[in-house]
């Protein structure tokens, strides 16, 4: 009985964290699904083109709950924004929460209709995935949401300052949508 209890405790401290499927910036663990791993879609080279500087991988995780599969990663520029002194981050996620492309379209449209920001640029983009929109407020951020089939991709660039590239952001998201 004592042996079973010790094995149970060992599982709680070793086995349960392994089920989390997260990897840290050192990349010692691999996410559960290599095919749709977001940082496989969003490479270091692409993140560096968008940020205009070398980057480090800060987070890389996979979550599955309630029938939704979500992959997230964050890159951070090695240099801080010169004006604000804050870090420049690039957040990326891919989410498959809807079994059909039509349901993903409905979720995409609902998110787009919720935007009510008169001080920011909000616009639909053509030629990127099945549908895409951009929400932008330079020099603070750019946010893009792209739907390709049943998958929704989101990317947000914080501190969209002089060295960052909105055009590279669009180019990379188009490439990601084409690969999915």
C-alpha positions in Angstrom: 0.0 0.0 0.0 2.8 2.4 0.9 4.5 1.6 -2.5 1.3 2.5 -4.4 1.0 5.7 -2.4 4.6 6.7 -3.3 4.1 5.9 -6.9 1.0 8.0 -6.9 2.9 10.9 -5.4 5.7 10.4 -7.9 3.1 10.5 -10.8 1.6 13.8 -9.4 5.0 15.5 -9.4 6.5 14.1 -12.6 3.6 12.7 -14.7 1.1 15.5 -14.5 3.4 18.3 -15.5 4.5 16.3 -18.5 0.9 16.0 -19.6 0.8 19.8 -19.9 2.6 19.7 -23.2 4.3 23.0 -22.8 7.8 23.8 -23.8 9.8 26.7 -22.4 12.3 28.9 -24.3 15.0 26.3 -24.0 12.9 23.9 -26.1 13.6 20.8 -23.9 10.1 19.5 -24.3 8.2 19.2 -27.5 4.5 20.1 -28.0 2.1 17.2 -28.6 1.5 17.9 -32.3 4.5 18.8 -34.3 2.5 19.3 -37.5 0.5 22.3 -36.2 3.0 23.6 -33.8 2.7 27.4 -34.2 6.4 28.1 -33.9 7.0 25.6 -36.7 4.7 27.9 -38.8 6.3 31.1 -37.3 10.0 30.5 -37.5 12.7 32.5 -35.8 13.7 34.0 -39.2 10.1 35.1 -39.9 9.7 36.6 -36.4 13.0 38.5 -36.9 11.8 39.9 -40.2 8.6 41.2 -38.6 10.4 42.6 -35.5 13.4 43.9 -37.5 15.9 42.4 -35.0 17.0 39.1 -33.5 14.4 37.4 -31.3 14.2 34.9 -28.5 11.4 32.3 -28.0 9.6 33.1 -24.7 6.7 30.7 -24.7 5.5 27.8 -26.8 2.5 25.8 -25.6 -0.3 23.5 -26.7 -3.7 23.3 -25.0 -6.6 21.0 -25.6 -9.9 21.5 -23.7 -13.6 21.3 -24.5 -12.9 20.1 -28.0 -10.6 23.0 -28.8 -7.0 22.7 -29.8 -4.9 25.8 -29.3 -1.2 26.4 -29.9 0.5 29.6 -28.7 4.0 31.0 -28.9 5.6 34.3 -28.1 8.8 35.8 -29.5 10.5 38.8 -27.9 13.0 41.1 -29.6 16.4 41.2 -27.9 16.3 45.0 -27.9 13.7 47.1 -26.2 11.7 49.8 -27.9 13.9 52.9 -27.8 11.1 55.4 -27.2 9.1 53.5 -24.4 11.9 51.3 -23.0 9.4 48.3 -23.2 10.0 44.9 -24.8 8.8 44.3 -28.3 6.7 41.1 -28.4 5.2 39.0 -31.2 2.3 36.7 -30.0 1.0 34.0 -32.3 -1.7 31.4 -31.9 -3.5 28.9 -34.0 -6.9 27.5 -32.9 -9.1 24.8 -34.2 -12.3 25.0 -32.2 -14.8 24.4 -34.9 -15.2 21.2 -36.8 -16.2 22.9 -40.0 -15.0 25.8 -42.1 -18.5 27.3 -41.9 -18.4 27.3 -38.0 -14.9 28.8 -38.1 -16.2 31.5 -40.5 -19.1 32.3 -38.0 -16.5 32.6 -35.1 -14.3 34.8 -37.3 -17.2 37.1 -38.3 -18.4 37.4 -34.7 -14.9 38.5 -33.6 -14.7 41.1 -36.5 -18.2 42.5 -35.7 -17.2 43.1 -32.0 -14.5 45.6 -33.0 -15.6 49.2 -32.3 -12.5 51.2 -32.2 -12.9 54.5 -34.1 -9.3 55.7 -33.3 -7.7 52.6 -35.0 -7.4 51.2 -38.5 -9.7 48.2 -38.9 -10.0 46.6 -42.3 -10.5 43.3 -44.0 -7.6 42.0 -46.0 -7.8 40.1 -49.3 -5.5 37.4 -50.5 -4.6 36.1 -47.1 -6.3 32.8 -46.1 -10.0 32.4 -46.7 -10.6 35.7 -44.8 -8.5 38.1 -42.8 -8.7 41.4 -41.0 -6.2 43.8 -39.5 -6.6 46.0 -36.4 -3.8 48.5 -36.2 -2.7 51.4 -33.9 0.9 52.3 -34.7 3.2 52.7 -32.9 1.4 50.6 -30.2 0.4 47.4 -32.0 -0.8 45.5 -35.1 -3.3 42.6 -34.7 -4.2 40.3 -37.5 -6.7 37.4 -37.5 -6.8 34.9 -40.4 -9.1 32.0 -41.1 -8.0 29.2 -43.3 -10.6 26.4 -43.4 -11.5 25.4 -39.9 -8.3 27.0 -38.4 -8.1 30.5 -37.0 -4.7 32.2 -36.7 -4.0 35.3 -34.6 -0.9 37.4 -34.4 -0.2 40.5 -32.4 2.8 42.7 -32.6 3.2 44.9 -29.5 5.2 48.1 -29.8 4.9 48.4 -33.6 7.7 50.9 -33.7 10.0 52.1 -36.5 12.0 48.9 -36.9 9.0 46.5 -37.1 7.3 45.7 -40.4 3.6 45.5 -41.0 4.3 44.3 -44.6 6.4 41.4 -43.3 3.6 40.6 -40.9 1.1 40.3 -43.8 3.6 38.3 -45.9 4.3 35.8 -43.1 0.6 35.3 -42.3 -0.2 34.7 -46.0 2.6 32.0 -46.0 1.3 30.4 -42.8 -2.3 30.3 -44.2 -1.0 28.7 -47.4 0.9 26.0 -45.5 -2.0 25.0 -43.3 
